[in-house]
Amino acid sequence: MNTAGKLSAYGAALALVAGGGWAIGTAVGPVTSEAGTLGAEDAAHGDSHSGTVAEATQPDQPAGLASSRGGYTLTPTRTTLTTGTTNEFSFRITGPDGSAVTAFDVEHDKRMHLIVVRRDTAGFQHVHPEMTADGTWTVPLNVADAGSYRAFADFKATGGEATTLGVDLVAAGDFRPVSHEPSRVAEVDGYQVRFDGQLMPGQTSKVTLTVTKDGREVTDLQPYLAAYGHLVALREGDLAYLHVHPDGSPGDGTTKPGPSVTFYAEVPSAGIYRLFLDFQHEGKVHTAEFTVPSQGAPLAQAQPPMSPPAPADDGHGGHG
């Protein structure tokens, strides 16, 4: 993860629905659909090579939507999830020699950050898997609703660069996509969080998140993963992944524990961004959600992407 607080954009690979199936391409933009049904056989096999062509033709593009980049590959054990129960999601990060990587640097208190979100940006989760000696990472995941999900592994292998890799997961069932109207004020668990600032494509933009509760400013935010807040942004349409950390850190002598947390963000293009702020107060982590168009983005909201059908899961998951 980028500890300098710069917002980096990741990739532009997008699953396109065609001929009753789906193929991986490099187009950017939303896929529109009505609600659909995912059968038990609807697993996401094709994603595991989604970054290969794009990286070959655009070597400088940021990471995030590719499952393989810079010699590292994200390989899940399975690519299917079951709604309404706990799923033990496991994966490995393999290195340039094809073997599992077992040495990772600690970044913001953890060696691995895993972001999981449905492709219409519902059901956001930020979790931290545990690794066994053979390099297998495992974390319990709970998904309430059916659909196509994206999992982002955010890590820094020892001796390597900070990297984010992504893979698609599928939860079978009746898929009902949701859309999100522009919103700069979030209500979560009795807290109100306001987003101030403008996202300027290609420029560093100062944005501030201010936390209140019952009309009073929260001035005693607690450190969570070595910061007073973590911000993840996803560009609507292709789910380009962006992750930043706030300006300053707890205990540096200048950064206050609220009510405001400041970030310096750089988005790569005009578009509509879904932003998720994790903050901790009174011993509990809360997540506030926002929908913010960048400068120059069209005003019309895109429909959420359809969870596309895919070949049956054979129990082995993606192939890096």
HUTALIN-V867941 format. One record per pair of residues at least 6 apart in sequence whose ideal C-beta (glycine too) atoms are under 8 Angstrom apart, sorted by the first residue. I is the first residue (numbers start at 1). J is the second residue. D is the distance in Angstrom with one decimal. If there is no record, write none. Layout:
I & J & D
I & J & D
This chain:
1 & 107 & 4.9
1 & 108 & 6.2
1 & 113 & 6.6
1 & 154 & 5.5
1 & 156 & 7.3
1 & 162 & 5.7
1 & 243 & 5.7
1 & 245 & 7.1
2 & 8 & 5.8
2 & 162 & 6.2
2 & 243 & 6.8
2 & 244 & 6.8
2 & 245 & 7.3
3 & 107 & 6.9
3 & 108 & 7.3
3 & 245 & 6.3
5 & 244 & 5.7
5 & 245 & 5.3
5 & 246 & 6.7
5 & 247 & 5.8
5 & 263 & 6.6
5 & 264 & 5.3
6 & 204 & 7.4
6 & 244 & 6.8
6 & 264 & 7.0
6 & 266 & 5.9
7 & 233 & 6.9
7 & 242 & 4.9
7 & 243 & 7.5
7 & 244 & 4.5
7 & 263 & 7.5
7 & 264 & 7.5
7 & 265 & 4.0
7 & 266 & 4.6
7 & 267 & 6.3
8 & 62 & 5.3
8 & 242 & 6.2
8 & 243 & 7.3
8 & 266 & 7.4
9 & 62 & 4.7
9 & 64 & 7.4
9 & 235 & 7.2
9 & 240 & 5.2
9 & 241 & 7.9
9 & 242 & 5.5
9 & 266 & 8.0
9 & 267 & 6.5
9 & 268 & 3.5
9 & 269 & 7.4
10 & 62 & 4.5
10 & 63 & 4.9
10 & 64 & 2.0
10 & 65 & 6.0
10 & 164 & 5.7
10 & 166 & 7.7
10 & 240 & 5.3
10 & 241 & 4.3
10 & 242 & 6.7
11 & 51 & 6.7
11 & 54 & 6.7
11 & 61 & 5.9
11 & 62 & 6.1
11 & 63 & 6.1
11 & 64 & 4.6
11 & 65 & 3.3
11 & 66 & 5.6
11 & 166 & 7.7
11 & 238 & 7.5
11 & 240 & 5.9
11 & 241 & 7.5
12 & 26 & 6.0
12 & 27 & 7.8
12 & 28 & 4.4
12 & 54 & 6.7
12 & 58 & 7.9
12 & 61 & 6.5
12 & 65 & 6.7
12 & 238 & 5.5
12 & 240 & 6.5
13 & 24 & 6.2
13 & 25 & 7.1
13 & 26 & 5.8
13 & 50 & 4.6
13 & 51 & 5.9
13 & 54 & 5.2
13 & 65 & 4.4
13 & 66 & 6.3
13 & 238 & 7.1
14 & 25 & 6.2
14 & 26 & 7.3
14 & 27 & 5.0
14 & 28 & 6.0
14 & 29 & 6.8
14 & 31 & 7.3
14 & 65 & 7.8
14 & 237 & 7.1
14 & 238 & 4.6
15 & 22 & 5.1
15 & 23 & 7.6
15 & 24 & 6.1
15 & 25 & 7.7
15 & 31 & 7.2
15 & 46 & 7.5
15 & 47 & 7.3
15 & 50 & 7.7
15 & 148 & 7.9
15 & 168 & 7.2
15 & 305 & 7.7
15 & 308 & 5.6
16 & 22 & 6.4
16 & 23 & 6.0
16 & 24 & 7.9
16 & 25 & 5.1
16 & 27 & 6.2
16 & 31 & 6.6
17 & 31 & 5.7
17 & 33 & 7.3
17 & 306 & 6.0
17 & 308 & 5.0
20 & 309 & 6.9
21 & 308 & 7.5
21 & 309 & 6.3
21 & 310 & 7.6
22 & 46 & 6.7
22 & 308 & 3.6
22 & 309 & 6.7
22 & 310 & 6.3
23 & 46 & 6.7
24 & 46 & 5.4
24 & 47 & 6.6
24 & 49 & 6.9
24 & 50 & 4.3
24 & 53 & 7.9
25 & 53 & 8.0
26 & 53 & 6.4
26 & 54 & 4.6
26 & 57 & 7.4
26 & 58 & 7.7
28 & 237 & 6.3
28 & 238 & 4.8
28 & 240 & 7.9
29 & 237 & 4.6
29 & 238 & 6.8
29 & 302 & 7.7
30 & 236 & 6.4
30 & 237 & 4.0
30 & 302 & 3.9
30 & 303 & 6.3
30 & 304 & 7.3
30 & 305 & 5.5
31 & 305 & 4.3
31 & 306 & 5.6
31 & 308 & 7.7
32 & 302 & 7.4
32 & 303 & 4.2
32 & 305 & 7.6
32 & 306 & 7.3
33 & 177 & 6.7
33 & 303 & 7.0
33 & 304 & 7.8
33 & 305 & 7.0
33 & 306 & 3.0
34 & 306 & 7.9
35 & 174 & 7.3
35 & 175 & 6.1
35 & 176 & 4.6
35 & 177 & 6.3
36 & 175 & 5.0
36 & 306 & 6.0
36 & 307 & 6.5
37 & 173 & 7.3
37 & 174 & 5.4
37 & 175 & 6.5
38 & 146 & 5.3
38 & 147 & 7.1
38 & 148 & 7.8
38 & 170 & 6.3
38 & 171 & 7.2
38 & 172 & 4.7
38 & 173 & 5.8
38 & 174 & 7.8
38 & 175 & 5.4
38 & 307 & 5.7
38 & 309 & 7.5
39 & 172 & 5.9
39 & 309 & 7.9
40 & 172 & 4.7
41 & 172 & 7.9
41 & 311 & 7.7
41 & 312 & 3.9
41 & 313 & 7.1
42 & 170 & 5.2
42 & 172 & 5.8
42 & 307 & 7.5
42 & 309 & 5.4
42 & 310 & 5.6
43 & 78 & 7.9
43 & 79 & 5.1
43 & 80 & 4.8
43 & 170 & 5.2
43 & 310 & 5.6
43 & 311 & 6.9
43 & 312 & 6.3
43 & 313 & 3.3
44 & 79 & 4.7
44 & 80 & 8.0
44 & 148 & 6.6
44 & 167 & 7.5
44 & 168 & 3.7
44 & 169 & 6.1
44 & 170 & 4.9
44 & 310 & 5.2
44 & 318 & 7.4
45 & 79 & 6.8
45 & 310 & 5.8
45 & 311 & 5.0
45 & 313 & 7.3
45 & 318 & 6.8
45 & 319 & 7.8
46 & 310 & 6.2
46 & 311 & 7.6
47 & 67 & 6.3
47 & 79 & 7.4
47 & 166 & 8.0
47 & 167 & 5.5
47 & 168 & 3.9
47 & 318 & 6.3
48 & 67 & 5.1
48 & 68 & 7.9
48 & 75 & 7.3
48 & 167 & 6.4
48 & 318 & 3.3
48 & 319 & 4.9
48 & 320 & 5.9
49 & 67 & 7.1
49 & 68 & 7.3
49 & 319 & 7.4
50 & 65 & 6.6
50 & 66 & 6.0
50 & 67 & 5.9
50 & 166 & 7.9
50 & 168 & 7.9
51 & 63 & 7.9
51 & 65 & 6.7
51 & 66 & 2.0
51 & 67 & 6.0
51 & 68 & 5.5
51 & 69 & 5.8
52 & 66 & 7.6
52 & 68 & 6.7
54 & 61 & 6.5
54 & 65 & 7.9
54 & 66 & 6.6
55 & 61 & 7.2
55 & 66 & 6.1
55 & 68 & 7.9
55 & 69 & 6.4
62 & 240 & 7.6
62 & 268 & 7.0
63 & 69 & 4.8
63 & 70 & 7.3
63 & 163 & 6.0
63 & 164 & 5.2
63 & 165 & 6.9
64 & 152 & 6.5
64 & 164 & 4.7
64 & 165 & 7.7
64 & 166 & 5.8
64 & 240 & 6.0
64 & 241 & 3.6
64 & 242 & 7.8
65 & 166 & 5.2
65 & 238 & 6.6
65 & 239 & 6.6
65 & 240 & 6.4
65 & 241 & 7.0
66 & 165 & 6.5
66 & 166 & 6.9
67 & 73 & 6.3
67 & 74 & 4.9
67 & 75 & 7.8
67 & 165 & 5.5
67 & 166 & 6.3
67 & 167 & 4.9
67 & 318 & 6.5
67 & 320 & 6.3
68 & 74 & 7.3
68 & 165 & 7.0
68 & 320 & 5.7
69 & 163 & 6.4
69 & 165 & 6.2
70 & 160 & 7.1
70 & 161 & 6.3
70 & 163 & 5.9
71 & 95 & 6.1
71 & 96 & 3.6
71 & 160 & 7.8
72 & 93 & 5.7
72 & 94 & 7.0
72 & 95 & 6.1
72 & 96 & 7.7
72 & 101 & 7.0
72 & 157 & 6.5
72 & 160 & 7.0
72 & 163 & 5.6
72 & 165 & 6.5
73 & 93 & 7.1
73 & 94 & 4.8
73 & 165 & 7.2
73 & 320 & 3.3
74 & 91 & 6.1
74 & 92 & 8.0
74 & 93 & 6.2
74 & 153 & 5.1
74 & 165 & 3.8
74 & 166 & 7.1
74 & 167 & 5.3
74 & 318 & 7.7
74 & 320 & 6.7
75 & 91 & 6.1
75 & 92 & 5.1
75 & 93 & 7.7
75 & 94 & 6.0
75 & 317 & 7.1
75 & 318 & 6.1
75 & 319 & 7.2
75 & 320 & 4.2
76 & 89 & 7.1
76 & 90 & 7.0
76 & 91 & 4.3
76 & 151 & 7.3
76 & 167 & 5.6
76 & 169 & 7.3
76 & 317 & 4.3
76 & 318 & 5.2
77 & 89 & 7.8
77 & 90 & 4.2
77 & 91 & 6.4
77 & 136 & 7.9
77 & 316 & 7.7
77 & 317 & 5.0
78 & 89 & 7.7
78 & 90 & 7.7
78 & 313 & 6.7
78 & 315 & 6.7
78 & 316 & 7.6
78 & 317 & 4.4
79 & 167 & 6.9
79 & 168 & 6.7
79 & 169 & 5.3
79 & 170 & 6.4
79 & 313 & 6.3
79 & 317 & 4.9
79 & 318 & 5.4
80 & 169 & 6.9
80 & 170 & 5.6
80 & 171 & 7.3
80 & 172 & 7.1
80 & 313 & 4.9
81 & 87 & 4.9
81 & 89 & 7.4
81 & 141 & 6.5
81 & 143 & 5.2
81 & 149 & 6.7
81 & 169 & 5.4
81 & 170 & 6.9
81 & 171 & 4.2
82 & 143 & 8.0
82 & 171 & 6.8
82 & 172 & 7.6
83 & 143 & 5.5
83 & 144 & 6.3
83 & 145 & 6.3
83 & 146 & 5.8
83 & 171 & 5.1
83 & 172 & 7.7
83 & 173 & 5.7
84 & 144 & 7.2
85 & 142 & 7.4
86 & 140 & 4.9
86 & 141 & 7.3
86 & 142 & 5.7
87 & 140 & 6.9
87 & 141 & 4.6
87 & 142 & 7.1
87 & 143 & 7.3
88 & 138 & 5.9
88 & 139 & 7.8
88 & 140 & 6.1
88 & 141 & 7.9
89 & 129 & 7.7
89 & 138 & 7.0
89 & 139 & 5.6
89 & 140 & 7.5
89 & 141 & 4.7
89 & 151 & 7.5
89 & 169 & 7.7
90 & 136 & 5.6
90 & 137 & 6.6
90 & 138 & 4.6
91 & 129 & 7.7
91 & 136 & 7.5
91 & 137 & 5.5
91 & 151 & 7.9
91 & 153 & 6.9
91 & 167 & 7.7
91 & 317 & 8.0
92 & 100 & 4.6
92 & 101 & 7.7
92 & 135 & 5.3
92 & 136 & 5.6
92 & 137 & 6.9
93 & 100 & 6.9
93 & 101 & 4.7
93 & 135 & 7.1
93 & 137 & 7.5
93 & 153 & 6.7
93 & 155 & 6.6
93 & 157 & 6.9
93 & 165 & 7.5
94 & 100 & 5.7
94 & 101 & 6.6
94 & 320 & 5.9
95 & 101 & 4.8
95 & 157 & 6.9
99 & 135 & 7.9
100 & 134 & 6.3
100 & 135 & 3.0
100 & 136 & 7.2
101 & 135 & 5.9
101 & 157 & 5.1
102 & 131 & 7.2
102 & 133 & 7.1
102 & 134 & 7.4
102 & 135 & 4.5
103 & 157 & 6.6
103 & 158 & 3.9
103 & 159 & 7.6
104 & 111 & 4.0
104 & 112 & 6.5
104 & 131 & 7.6
104 & 155 & 5.6
104 & 156 & 6.5
104 & 157 & 5.7
104 & 158 & 6.2
105 & 111 & 6.9
105 & 156 & 4.5
105 & 157 & 7.5
105 & 158 & 5.5
107 & 113 & 7.5
107 & 154 & 8.0
107 & 155 & 7.4
107 & 156 & 5.4
107 & 162 & 7.2
108 & 225 & 4.4
108 & 226 & 5.0
108 & 227 & 6.5
108 & 230 & 7.5
108 & 245 & 6.8
109 & 225 & 4.7
109 & 226 & 5.1
110 & 128 & 4.8
110 & 225 & 6.5
111 & 131 & 7.0
111 & 155 & 6.7
112 & 128 & 6.4
112 & 129 & 5.2
112 & 131 & 6.9
112 & 137 & 5.8
112 & 153 & 6.6
112 & 154 & 7.4
112 & 155 & 5.1
113 & 126 & 6.8
113 & 128 & 6.3
113 & 153 & 7.8
113 & 154 & 4.2
113 & 155 & 7.1
114 & 125 & 8.0
114 & 126 & 7.5
114 & 127 & 5.2
114 & 128 & 6.9
114 & 129 & 5.6
114 & 137 & 7.8
114 & 139 & 6.1
114 & 151 & 6.3
114 & 152 & 7.0
114 & 153 & 5.8
114 & 154 & 7.3
115 & 124 & 7.5
115 & 125 & 7.1
115 & 126 & 5.5
115 & 151 & 7.2
115 & 152 & 4.2
115 & 154 & 6.7
115 & 232 & 5.9
115 & 241 & 7.2
115 & 243 & 7.9
116 & 123 & 7.6
116 & 124 & 7.7
116 & 125 & 4.5
116 & 127 & 7.0
116 & 141 & 6.2
116 & 143 & 7.9
116 & 149 & 5.9
116 & 150 & 7.3
116 & 151 & 4.9
116 & 152 & 7.6
116 & 169 & 7.5
117 & 123 & 6.1
117 & 124 & 4.7
117 & 125 & 7.1
117 & 149 & 6.6
117 & 150 & 5.9
117 & 234 & 6.7
117 & 239 & 7.6
118 & 143 & 7.8
118 & 145 & 7.1
118 & 147 & 4.6
118 & 148 & 6.9
118 & 149 & 5.1
118 & 150 & 7.7
119 & 147 & 6.7
119 & 148 & 4.7
119 & 149 & 6.9
119 & 150 & 6.0
119 & 168 & 7.9
119 & 239 & 6.4
119 & 304 & 7.1
119 & 305 & 4.9
119 & 307 & 6.5
120 & 147 & 7.1
120 & 177 & 4.6
120 & 178 & 5.5
120 & 179 & 7.3
120 & 304 & 3.2
120 & 305 & 6.4
121 & 180 & 6.7
121 & 234 & 5.7
121 & 236 & 7.1
121 & 239 & 7.6
121 & 274 & 4.3
121 & 304 & 7.6
122 & 145 & 7.0
122 & 147 & 7.6
122 & 178 & 5.3
123 & 143 & 6.1
123 & 144 & 6.5
123 & 145 & 6.5
123 & 147 & 7.9
123 & 149 & 7.3
124 & 232 & 7.7
124 & 276 & 5.1
124 & 287 & 6.4
124 & 289 & 6.9
125 & 141 & 7.1
126 & 230 & 7.2
126 & 232 & 6.9
126 & 276 & 7.5
126 & 278 & 5.8
126 & 287 & 7.3
127 & 139 & 5.1
127 & 141 & 7.2
128 & 139 & 7.0
129 & 137 & 3.9
129 & 138 & 5.8
129 & 139 & 3.8
130 & 137 & 7.0
130 & 138 & 6.2
130 & 139 & 7.1
131 & 137 & 5.0
131 & 138 & 8.0
132 & 138 & 7.3
137 & 153 & 7.8
143 & 149 & 6.7
143 & 171 & 5.0
145 & 171 & 7.2
145 & 173 & 7.4
145 & 175 & 7.7
145 & 176 & 7.2
146 & 171 & 4.9
146 & 172 & 6.0
146 & 173 & 3.0
146 & 174 & 5.7
146 & 175 & 4.8
146 & 176 & 8.0
146 & 307 & 7.5
147 & 170 & 7.7
147 & 171 & 6.0
147 & 175 & 4.7
147 & 177 & 7.4
147 & 307 & 4.7
148 & 168 & 6.0
148 & 169 & 7.4
148 & 170 & 5.5
148 & 175 & 7.8
148 & 305 & 7.7
148 & 306 & 8.0
148 & 307 & 3.6
148 & 308 & 6.8
149 & 168 & 7.0
149 & 169 & 4.4
149 & 170 & 7.1
149 & 171 & 6.6
150 & 166 & 5.7
150 & 167 & 7.5
150 & 168 & 5.9
150 & 169 & 7.4
150 & 239 & 5.4
151 & 166 & 6.6
151 & 167 & 5.4
151 & 168 & 7.8
151 & 169 & 5.7
152 & 164 & 5.6
152 & 165 & 7.2
152 & 166 & 4.8
152 & 241 & 5.2
153 & 164 & 6.9
153 & 165 & 5.1
153 & 166 & 7.5
153 & 167 & 8.0
154 & 162 & 7.9
154 & 163 & 7.8
154 & 164 & 4.8
154 & 243 & 6.2
155 & 162 & 7.6
155 & 163 & 6.1
155 & 164 & 7.9
156 & 162 & 4.6
156 & 163 & 6.9
157 & 163 & 7.1
164 & 241 & 5.7
164 & 243 & 7.1
166 & 239 & 7.7
166 & 241 & 6.7
167 & 318 & 5.4
170 & 307 & 6.9
170 & 310 & 6.7
170 & 313 & 8.0
175 & 306 & 7.7
175 & 307 & 4.8
177 & 303 & 7.2
177 & 304 & 3.8
177 & 305 & 7.4
177 & 306 & 7.0
177 & 307 & 7.9
178 & 304 & 6.1
179 & 301 & 5.8
179 & 302 & 7.8
179 & 303 & 6.1
179 & 304 & 5.6
180 & 236 & 8.0
180 & 274 & 6.5
180 & 291 & 4.4
180 & 301 & 7.1
181 & 291 & 6.5
181 & 301 & 6.5
182 & 272 & 7.6
182 & 291 & 5.2
182 & 292 & 6.8
182 & 293 & 6.0
182 & 301 & 7.5
183 & 289 & 7.8
183 & 290 & 5.7
183 & 291 & 5.0
183 & 292 & 7.9
184 & 194 & 6.5
184 & 195 & 4.4
184 & 196 & 7.5
184 & 290 & 6.1
184 & 292 & 6.5
185 & 192 & 6.4
185 & 193 & 7.1
185 & 194 & 5.3
185 & 195 & 7.3
186 & 192 & 7.3
186 & 193 & 4.6
186 & 195 & 7.7
186 & 277 & 7.7
186 & 288 & 3.8
186 & 289 & 5.5
186 & 290 & 5.8
188 & 286 & 5.1
188 & 287 & 6.5
188 & 288 & 5.0
188 & 289 & 7.6
189 & 284 & 7.6
189 & 286 & 5.1
190 & 213 & 6.0
190 & 214 & 7.3
191 & 211 & 6.0
191 & 212 & 7.0
191 & 213 & 5.0
191 & 218 & 7.2
191 & 281 & 7.4
191 & 286 & 6.0
191 & 288 & 7.2
192 & 211 & 7.6
192 & 212 & 4.9
192 & 213 & 7.1
193 & 209 & 5.8
193 & 210 & 6.9
193 & 211 & 5.3
193 & 212 & 7.7
193 & 277 & 6.3
193 & 279 & 7.8
193 & 288 & 3.9
194 & 209 & 7.1
194 & 210 & 4.7
194 & 212 & 7.7
195 & 207 & 6.6
195 & 208 & 7.8
195 & 209 & 5.9
195 & 275 & 7.0
195 & 290 & 4.8
195 & 292 & 6.3
196 & 207 & 6.8
196 & 208 & 4.7
196 & 209 & 7.8
196 & 210 & 6.9
197 & 205 & 6.0
197 & 206 & 5.6
197 & 207 & 3.4
197 & 208 & 5.9
197 & 265 & 7.9
198 & 205 & 5.9
198 & 207 & 7.9
198 & 294 & 7.7
198 & 295 & 5.8
199 & 205 & 5.6
199 & 207 & 7.2
199 & 265 & 6.4
199 & 267 & 4.9
199 & 273 & 6.3
199 & 292 & 6.0
199 & 293 & 7.7
199 & 294 & 3.9
199 & 295 & 6.7
200 & 267 & 7.4
200 & 294 & 6.9
200 & 295 & 5.3
201 & 267 & 5.6
201 & 268 & 6.6
201 & 269 & 5.2
201 & 270 & 5.1
201 & 271 & 7.9
201 & 294 & 5.4
201 & 295 & 6.6
201 & 296 & 6.2
202 & 266 & 7.4
202 & 267 & 7.9
202 & 268 & 7.0
202 & 269 & 7.8
203 & 266 & 6.6
204 & 264 & 5.3
204 & 265 & 7.2
204 & 266 & 5.0
205 & 264 & 7.2
205 & 265 & 5.2
205 & 266 & 6.9
205 & 267 & 7.5
206 & 262 & 6.5
206 & 263 & 7.6
206 & 264 & 5.8
206 & 265 & 8.0
207 & 262 & 7.4
207 & 263 & 5.2
207 & 264 & 7.8
207 & 265 & 5.4
208 & 260 & 5.1
208 & 261 & 7.1
208 & 262 & 5.1
208 & 263 & 7.6
209 & 229 & 6.3
209 & 231 & 7.4
209 & 260 & 6.8
209 & 261 & 4.9
209 & 262 & 8.0
209 & 263 & 7.4
209 & 277 & 5.3
209 & 279 & 7.8
209 & 288 & 7.3
210 & 217 & 7.5
210 & 259 & 5.2
210 & 260 & 4.6
210 & 261 & 7.9
211 & 217 & 7.5
211 & 218 & 4.4
211 & 221 & 6.7
211 & 258 & 5.7
211 & 259 & 5.2
211 & 260 & 7.7
211 & 261 & 7.6
211 & 279 & 6.2
211 & 281 & 7.4
212 & 218 & 6.2
212 & 259 & 6.3
213 & 281 & 7.8
217 & 258 & 6.9
217 & 259 & 3.7
218 & 258 & 4.7
218 & 259 & 5.2
218 & 281 & 5.9
219 & 256 & 7.3
219 & 257 & 6.5
219 & 258 & 4.8
219 & 259 & 5.7
220 & 257 & 5.6
220 & 258 & 6.5
220 & 281 & 7.2
221 & 228 & 4.8
221 & 229 & 7.4
221 & 257 & 4.4
221 & 258 & 4.0
221 & 259 & 7.8
221 & 261 & 7.4
221 & 279 & 5.9
221 & 280 & 6.7
221 & 281 & 5.7
222 & 228 & 7.9
222 & 257 & 7.2
222 & 280 & 4.4
222 & 281 & 6.2
222 & 282 & 7.7
222 & 283 & 7.2
223 & 250 & 4.2
223 & 251 & 8.0
223 & 280 & 7.2
224 & 230 & 7.0
224 & 278 & 6.4
224 & 279 & 6.6
224 & 280 & 3.8
224 & 285 & 5.9
225 & 278 & 8.0
226 & 249 & 6.4
226 & 250 & 7.1
227 & 245 & 5.4
227 & 246 & 5.6
227 & 249 & 6.1
227 & 250 & 7.0
228 & 246 & 6.0
228 & 250 & 6.2
228 & 255 & 7.0
228 & 257 & 5.9
228 & 258 & 6.9
228 & 261 & 5.1
228 & 279 & 6.7
229 & 246 & 5.2
229 & 261 & 3.9
229 & 263 & 7.8
229 & 277 & 5.6
229 & 278 & 6.6
229 & 279 & 4.7
230 & 243 & 7.7
230 & 245 & 6.3
230 & 246 & 8.0
230 & 277 & 7.2
230 & 278 & 4.5
230 & 279 & 8.0
231 & 243 & 7.4
231 & 244 & 5.1
231 & 245 & 7.5
231 & 246 & 7.5
231 & 263 & 5.4
231 & 265 & 7.5
231 & 275 & 6.2
231 & 276 & 7.1
231 & 277 & 5.4
231 & 278 & 7.9
232 & 241 & 7.3
232 & 242 & 7.1
232 & 243 & 5.3
232 & 275 & 7.2
232 & 276 & 4.8
232 & 278 & 7.9
233 & 241 & 7.9
233 & 242 & 4.1
233 & 243 & 7.6
233 & 244 & 7.7
233 & 265 & 7.3
233 & 267 & 7.2
233 & 273 & 4.8
233 & 274 & 6.8
233 & 275 & 4.7
233 & 276 & 7.6
234 & 240 & 6.9
234 & 241 & 6.2
234 & 242 & 7.3
234 & 273 & 6.8
234 & 274 & 4.8
234 & 275 & 8.0
234 & 276 & 7.9
235 & 242 & 7.3
235 & 267 & 7.5
235 & 268 & 8.0
235 & 269 & 7.5
235 & 271 & 4.9
235 & 272 & 7.4
235 & 273 & 5.7
236 & 271 & 6.5
236 & 272 & 4.4
236 & 273 & 7.0
236 & 274 & 6.3
236 & 302 & 5.5
237 & 271 & 7.0
237 & 272 & 7.9
237 & 302 & 5.9
237 & 305 & 7.3
240 & 268 & 7.2
242 & 265 & 7.6
242 & 267 & 6.7
242 & 273 & 7.6
244 & 263 & 5.1
244 & 264 & 7.3
244 & 265 & 5.6
245 & 263 & 7.5
246 & 255 & 7.8
246 & 261 & 4.8
246 & 262 & 6.0
246 & 263 & 5.3
247 & 255 & 7.6
247 & 262 & 4.6
247 & 263 & 6.6
247 & 264 & 6.0
248 & 254 & 6.0
248 & 255 & 3.2
248 & 262 & 7.6
249 & 255 & 6.0
250 & 257 & 7.0
261 & 277 & 7.6
261 & 279 & 7.0
267 & 273 & 6.4
267 & 294 & 5.4
269 & 294 & 7.5
270 & 294 & 5.3
270 & 295 & 6.9
270 & 296 & 3.7
270 & 297 & 4.7
271 & 293 & 7.4
271 & 294 & 5.8
271 & 297 & 5.3
272 & 291 & 6.6
272 & 292 & 7.4
272 & 293 & 4.9
272 & 294 & 7.5
272 & 297 & 5.5
272 & 301 & 6.9
272 & 302 & 6.8
273 & 291 & 7.5
273 & 292 & 5.4
273 & 293 & 7.5
273 & 294 & 6.4
274 & 289 & 6.9
274 & 290 & 7.3
274 & 291 & 5.7
275 & 289 & 7.2
275 & 290 & 4.4
275 & 291 & 7.7
275 & 292 & 6.1
276 & 287 & 5.7
276 & 288 & 7.3
276 & 289 & 5.6
276 & 290 & 7.9
277 & 287 & 6.8
277 & 288 & 4.5
277 & 289 & 8.0
277 & 290 & 7.5
278 & 285 & 5.8
278 & 286 & 7.4
278 & 287 & 5.4
279 & 285 & 7.2
279 & 286 & 5.9
279 & 288 & 7.3
280 & 286 & 7.4
293 & 299 & 7.1
